[in-house]
Each structure stands twice: as C-alpha cells, then as structure tokens.
C-alpha cells in the first residue's frame, strides 16, 4: 500500500519555500562575525581593549554558525535539488567554502580558551576546506559553462580558507600541514588575482549584487600576512610586502566608498566585513611588532569602522529577513 505525502498547508508552505531558497551565501555572515570577534580578541591581547567584548562575540559567532548549519542541513535533506542547483551555479558554488572557513575562524577564536575543542574544529575545518578547494578547482577546470564574466572576487573564497589554516594550525598540528595550505593559498591567490583584475579592467563592471565582493581582494594578503608571521615568527621583507599590499587595496577601496554607500543591500554586502577584520588584525599585529602611533591609530580606527559596518550589516540583514527579501528565488 502506497503512502501519499500530504500537501503543504498554507501555514507551512511559506517556511518550506523559505528553506528551499535559503542561500549558502549566508555563511558569509559567520565569517564577518568571527572576524569581528578575532579583531576584538586581538585588540584585547595587544591593545588593552576590554576582554569581555571579544569573549561575548565569540559565543554569538558560534551560535550563528550552529544555527545556519542546522538550517542548511535541513535544506540538504528536504530540498536536495535546490542545493544541487547552488553547487552548479558558477558564482554560488564559491560560497560553499564559507562553511569550512567559518569553522576555521571559530577554531582560531577558541584555541586560547578551549584548545581541545579548537583542535577538533580546526581539523574538521581544514579537511573540509581542502575538499571544497579540490571540488571548486575541478569545477573551474572541467566545466564548460564558465565565461570571463563569471570571474569575480568571490572566487577568492576557496583560496582565503587555505591561507587562513596556519593562523591556528601552527599551534594544533605539525608545521608542514600549515605550510601545505599556505602554499596552495598563496600561489592560487596570485593566479586568481590576475584573472579577476583582467576581468575588472577589460570587461563590463561587476553587477551591483557582486560589487561588495571587491572587498574580498583585501583578504588574501591580509590573512597571508598573519599566517606567514605565525609560520616564521619574524616580520621580514616578505611579511611587509603582504601587509602593505593589503593596506594599498584597503586605501583603493576606501577612495571608492561613495560607490559602495549607494548600493542597495544584498547578502553579498557581508563581503565588507571579514576583509576589514583581517586588515584590522594585521594592523594591530604590525603595531605590536613595529610600534608607532601611526599603526596603533590605524588599528583603532579600523576596528571602529569594522564594528560600525558589522552593526549596520546586522541591522540591514534583520530588516531584509523581516521583509522576506532573503530566502527568495533570484
């Protein structure tokens, strides 16, 4: 005897439709919150900021990650076709590695407080991210539906995670594992940077929805600076090249601030947050190693901007969710 699945009633049809269109790009919110957490933890450790700010944000970022993970797991179970469509999408597929990056960031945030749990998070996150990187690059190589117009800074997301691994990895695993991930991230950052800049220079501008992803350009050199310092422990010439490259890109984007202010809100606006957080942390690290009022002043200025940006993004995200503008078909 066959059993028929009851049709969705009006009371549960709307939530189910929202679940079907729940975007994987929402995991970028975890990257932003965890980045803000790490910035305040660094400010407390090096600059004497109140420790409770970073400690509280650490719990908020962890809770947000668990919530999104549960919801997206439900989407995988109930709407596998929609998940498959995201995996095949030439732009959306680049946001899947945000799941593993979020776990790596949380491991970095918790490593000082609960190193045992952080080691598990880091191990799972690193393995997961390697899998995402292999999958994303295989898709780029073998699929035929890619065009130069699909190239955008979101392509860096699989790369950033590899560069991020050593930040906590040097404390949790043999050094060669961290060097492995750092090498992948650094080499393919340079490759993708060339492709993305070619697309930006010689083809049509990014659509408004993707324009905030320009901030992702800051992340690889800023995170690379932090990872390189974690690996070698010395502020040498190469570390300075990475930091000042990130600083130049930050200045370049800051001079275009009005263009970003005029954009309507999209979930992609969370791309502002993590790169700014990485630059903030890198600047505090420079200030601690070099000294001088310039770096300290820049660090405190960046953390103020970062905090304001994240608060604004949280408010706009909640507003968009309340208005039903997030879990909708594009």
C-alpha positions, 0 to 999 in steps of 0.5 A: 500500500502506497503512502501519499505525502500530504500537501503543504498547508498554507501555514507551512508552505511559506517556511518550506519555500523559505528553506528551499531558497535559503542561500549558502551565501549566508555563511558569509555572515559567520565569517564577518562575525568571527572576524569581528570577534578575532579583531576584538580578541586581538585588540584585547591581547595587544591593545588593552581593549576590554576582554569581555567584548571579544569573549561575548562575540565569540559565543554569538559567532558560534551560535550563528554558525550552529544555527545556519548549519542546522538550517542548511542541513535541513535544506540538504535533506528536504530540498536536495535539488535546490542545493544541487542547483547552488553547487552548479551555479558558477558564482554560488558554488564559491560560497560553499567554502564559507562553511569550512572557513567559518569553522576555521575562524571559530577554531582560531577564536577558541584555541586560547580558551578551549584548545581541545575543542579548537583542535577538533574544529580546526581539523574538521575545518581544514579537511573540509576546506581542502575538499571544497578547494579540490571540488571548486578547482575541478569545477573551474577546470572541467566545466564548460559553462564558465565565461570571463564574466563569471570571474569575480572576487568571490572566487577568492573564497576557496583560496582565503580558507587555505591561507587562513589554516596556519593562523591556528594550525601552527599551534594544533598540528605539525608545521608542514600541514600549515605550510601545505595550505599556505602554499596552495593559498598563496600561489592560487591567490596570485593566479586568481588575482590576475584573472579577476583584475583582467576581468575588472579592467577589460570587461563590463563592471561587476553587477551591483549584487557582486560589487561588495565582493571587491572587498574580498581582494583585501583578504588574501594578503591580509590573512597571508600576512598573519599566517606567514608571521605565525609560520616564521615568527619574524616580520621580514621583507616578505611579511611587509610586502603582504601587509602593505599590499593589503593596506594599498587595496584597503586605501583603493577601496576606501577612495571608492566608498561613495560607490559602495554607500549607494548600493542597495543591500544584498547578502553579498554586502557581508563581503565588507566585513571579514576583509576589514577584520583581517586588515584590522588584525594585521594592523594591530599585529604590525603595531605590536611588532613595529610600534608607532602611533601611526599603526596603533591609530590605524588599528583603532580606527579600523576596528571602529569602522569594522564594528560600525559596518558589522552593526549596520550589516546586522541591522540591514540583514534583520530588516531584509529577513523581516521583509522576506527579501532573503530566502527568495528565488533570484 
